[in-house]
Amino acid sequence: MSNASHRFDNAKRRRTDEHDRQAMATPSYVLEPLRSILGGIGLDPCTDPDNPTGAVNFFHLPEDGCAKEWIGHSVFCNPPYGEARDRWVEKCIKVGKVKPVILLIPSHTDTRTLQKAMQACTSVLFFKGRLKFGLLRDNGRQEAASHGSVAVGFGVDLTPLKSLGMVFTNDHQTND
């Protein structure tokens, strides 16, 4: 088995919301610019009890933030990256029609989940490199994502964040 084989373990994609390895705190070098562009975070529907995003309103396990009403002037959502991600994307699309929402998810461009988000979004930011979550692995090294990440903006122009990666805006034309 190669040293990188863990990166291709589909069991990681199938984790439940409650799995202890689902929570990956957004690194501050990403969070601060996102917070700034939103004018502060009105709601973080899936955070930790200590509210590391500094959201005015927030939900954390065991509450199901996706099932709750999203109240706040803006939303930042870094959902669990397992199968449950689909319902979080649906909620971000719906809420993004009435208030600014930024969704942070893997940049798996071949998935229906990301395709759906990108079709509905205002803009999308593909981050340079893999995000570093600040968590230490057993070997003492900082943990980085095993994949690229993307910030999807609904009612948000992410163009001012182009120093973090490539930004595309959506003209909402569809390919039928």
Backbone hydrogen bonds in HBPLUS format (Angstrom, degrees):
<---DONOR---> <-ACCEPTOR-->    atom                        ^
c    i                          cat <-CA-CA->   ^        H-A-AA   ^      H-
h    n   atom  resd res      DA  || num        DHA   H-A  angle D-A-AA Bond
n    s   type  num  typ     dist DA aas  dist angle  dist       angle   num
A0005-SER N   A0002-SER O   3.27 MM   3  5.30 165.8  2.29 105.1 109.1     1
A0007-ARG N   A0004-ALA O   2.97 MM   3  5.68 156.0  2.03 122.7 129.3     2
A0008-PHE N   A0005-SER O   3.09 MM   3  5.61 159.2  2.13 114.4 120.4     3
A0009-ASP N   A0006-HIS O   3.44 MM   3  5.32 157.4  2.49 110.6 107.6     4
A0012-LYS N   A0009-ASP O   3.05 MM   3  5.86 153.9  2.12 121.2 126.9     5
A0013-ARG N   A0010-ASN O   2.97 MM   3  5.16 130.8  2.22 102.1 115.2     6
A0014-ARG N   A0011-ALA O   3.20 MM   3  5.15 142.9  2.34  95.5 106.1     7
A0019-HIS N   A0016-THR O   3.27 MM   3  5.51 162.4  2.30 109.2 114.3     8
A0022-GLN N   A0019-HIS O   3.02 MM   3  5.49 159.8  2.07 123.9 124.1     9
A0030-VAL N   A0027-PRO O   2.97 MM   3  5.56 155.1  2.03 116.6 124.5    10
A0031-LEU N   A0027-PRO O   2.84 MM   4  6.02 169.8  1.85 154.2 157.7    11
A0032-GLU N   A0028-SER O   2.98 MM   4  5.62 171.8  1.99 142.1 144.8    12
A0034-LEU N   A0030-VAL O   3.25 MM   4  6.42 159.9  2.29 151.2 157.2    13
A0035-ARG N   A0031-LEU O   2.77 MM   4  5.93 163.5  1.79 161.0 165.8    14
A0036-SER N   A0032-GLU O   2.96 MM   4  6.13 157.6  2.01 148.7 155.0    15
A0037-ILE N   A0033-PRO O   3.00 MM   4  6.21 160.1  2.04 147.2 151.5    16
A0038-LEU N   A0034-LEU O   3.12 MM   4  6.33 140.8  2.28 143.8 153.9    17
A0040-GLY N   A0035-ARG O   2.89 MM   5  4.95 172.7  1.89 154.8 152.5    18
A0039-GLY N   A0036-SER O   3.06 MM   3  5.07 149.0  2.15 100.2 109.9    19
A0056-VAL N   A0041-ILE O   2.97 MM  15  6.47 156.9  2.03 156.6 160.8    20
A0057-ASN N   A0042-GLY O   2.99 MM  15  5.95 141.7  2.14 126.5 138.4    21
A0043-LEU N   A0074-SER O   2.91 MM  31  6.26 119.6  2.28 139.6 157.0    22
A0076-PHE N   A0043-LEU O   3.02 MM  33  6.43 159.6  2.06 166.1 172.2    23
A0044-ASP N   A0057-ASN O   3.02 MM  13  6.52 145.2  2.15 141.8 151.2    24
A0059-PHE N   A0044-ASP O   3.06 MM  15  6.58 148.9  2.16 151.1 152.6    25
A0047-THR N   A0059-PHE O   2.92 MM  12  6.16 170.1  1.93 166.7 164.3    26
A0051-ASN N   A0048-ASP O   2.91 MM   3  5.41 164.0  1.94 125.3 127.4    27
A0054-GLY N   A0051-ASN O   3.01 MM   3  5.58 161.0  2.05 119.6 125.7    28
A0063-GLU N   A0060-HIS O   2.87 MM   3  5.54 135.9  2.06 137.8 132.0    29
A0067-ALA N   A0064-ASP O   3.00 MM   3  5.57 139.0  2.18 113.7 123.9    30
A0075-VAL N   A0100-PRO O   2.94 MM  25  6.38 145.9  2.06 147.9 158.3    31
A0102-ILE N   A0075-VAL O   2.91 MM  27  6.31 154.7  1.97 151.6 159.3    32
A0077-CYS N   A0102-ILE O   2.88 MM  25  6.25 162.7  1.91 165.1 169.0    33
A0104-LEU N   A0077-CYS O   2.88 MM  27  6.24 162.5  1.91 158.0 160.7    34
A0085-ARG N   A0082-GLY O   3.13 MM   3  5.83 166.4  2.14 120.2 124.5    35
A0087-ARG N   A0084-ALA O   3.13 MM   3  5.92 129.0  2.40 122.3 131.3    36
A0088-TRP N   A0085-ARG O   3.10 MM   3  5.20 122.7  2.44  99.6 114.4    37
A0089-VAL N   A0085-ARG O   3.02 MM   4  6.33 155.9  2.08 157.2 163.8    38
A0090-GLU N   A0086-ASP O   3.05 MM   4  6.36 161.3  2.09 151.4 156.2    39
A0091-LYS N   A0087-ARG O   3.08 MM   4  6.28 158.0  2.13 140.3 145.7    40
A0092-CYS N   A0088-TRP O   2.92 MM   4  6.18 157.7  1.97 149.8 156.0    41
A0093-ILE N   A0089-VAL O   2.95 MM   4  6.19 158.6  2.00 154.9 160.1    42
A0094-LYS N   A0090-GLU O   3.04 MM   4  6.30 162.9  2.07 150.4 154.8    43
A0095-VAL N   A0091-LYS O   2.89 MM   4  6.06 177.3  1.89 160.2 160.7    44
A0096-GLY N   A0092-CYS O   2.79 MM   4  5.63 147.1  1.90 139.7 149.7    45
A0097-LYS N   A0094-LYS O   3.30 MM   3  5.75 163.2  2.33 108.7 113.5    46
A0098-VAL N   A0095-VAL O   2.95 MM   3  5.70 165.2  1.97 122.5 127.4    47
A0099-LYS N   A0095-VAL O   3.14 MM   4  6.33 138.0  2.32 149.4 161.0    48
A0101-VAL N   A0154-PHE O   2.99 MM  53  5.10 156.6  2.04 147.2 153.5    49
A0154-PHE N   A0101-VAL O   2.83 MM  53  5.10 168.0  1.84 157.7 160.5    50
A0103-LEU N   A0152-VAL O   2.90 MM  49  5.04 162.9  1.93 143.5 148.9    51
A0152-VAL N   A0103-LEU O   2.75 MM  49  5.04 163.4  1.77 150.1 155.6    52
A0105-ILE N   A0150-VAL O   3.06 MM  45  5.63 160.5  2.10 161.3 165.1    53
A0150-VAL N   A0105-ILE O   2.86 MM  45  5.63 157.7  1.91 170.4 177.8    54
A0107-SER N   A0148-GLY O   2.95 MM  41  5.32 165.7  1.97 118.6 120.4    55
A0109-THR N   A0107-SER O   3.00 MM   2  5.60 117.6  2.40 110.7  93.9    56
A0111-THR N   A0108-HIS O   3.11 MM   3  5.84 170.4  2.12 125.6 127.3    57
A0115-GLN N   A0111-THR O   3.09 MM   4  6.24 163.9  2.12 149.0 154.1    58
A0116-LYS N   A0112-ARG O   2.86 MM   4  5.94 159.9  1.90 148.8 153.5    59
A0117-ALA N   A0113-THR O   3.12 MM   4  6.38 161.3  2.15 147.6 152.6    60
A0118-MET N   A0114-LEU O   2.84 MM   4  6.01 165.2  1.86 157.1 160.9    61
A0119-GLN N   A0115-GLN O   2.99 MM   4  6.17 146.1  2.11 145.1 153.8    62
A0120-ALA N   A0116-LYS O   3.26 MM   4  6.47 141.9  2.42 142.1 151.1    63
A0120-ALA N   A0117-ALA O   3.19 MM   3  5.32 129.3  2.46  97.5 110.3    64
A0121-CYS N   A0117-ALA O   3.02 MM   4  6.01 124.7  2.33 145.3 159.8    65
A0122-THR N   A0153-GLY O   2.75 MM  31  5.66 165.5  1.77 156.1 161.2    66
A0170-ASN N   A0122-THR O   2.85 MM  48  5.21 167.0  1.87 140.7 139.1    67
A0123-SER N   A0153-GLY O   3.28 MM  30  5.13 160.7  2.32 133.4 137.2    68
A0153-GLY N   A0123-SER O   2.77 MM  30  5.13 166.9  1.79 155.1 157.3    69
A0124-VAL N   A0168-PHE O   2.80 MM  44  5.33 151.2  1.88 155.1 163.4    70
A0168-PHE N   A0124-VAL O   2.86 MM  44  5.33 157.4  1.92 153.1 160.8    71
A0125-LEU N   A0151-ALA O   2.80 MM  26  5.04 163.0  1.83 152.2 158.0    72
A0151-ALA N   A0125-LEU O   2.89 MM  26  5.04 156.9  1.94 143.0 149.4    73
A0126-PHE N   A0166-MET O   2.82 MM  40  5.21 163.9  1.84 159.5 158.7    74
A0166-MET N   A0126-PHE O   3.00 MM  40  5.21 140.8  2.16 149.4 148.0    75
A0127-PHE N   A0149-SER O   3.20 MM  22  5.93 155.6  2.26 148.9 156.0    76
A0128-LYS N   A0164-LEU O   2.88 MM  36  6.09 159.9  1.92 152.6 148.5    77
A0145-ALA N   A0131-LEU O   2.89 MM  14  5.63 159.0  1.94 164.1 171.0    78
A0133-PHE N   A0143-GLU O   3.03 MM  10  5.98 143.4  2.17 156.2 167.2    79
A0143-GLU N   A0135-LEU O   2.59 MM   8  5.32 155.2  1.64 168.2 172.5    80
A0137-ARG N   A0141-ARG O   2.81 MM   4  5.52 168.3  1.82 162.8 164.9    81
A0140-GLY N   A0137-ARG O   2.94 MM   3  5.24 163.1  1.97 114.5 118.2    82
A0161-LEU N   A0158-LEU O   2.89 MM   3  5.59 161.5  1.92 125.1 131.4    83
A0162-LYS N   A0159-THR O   3.14 MM   3  5.57 146.8  2.26 130.0 126.6    84
A0164-LEU N   A0161-LEU O   2.87 MM   3  5.76 167.3  1.88 130.2 134.5    85
A0165-GLY N   A0162-LYS O   3.21 MM   3  5.21 155.9  2.27 101.1 108.2    86
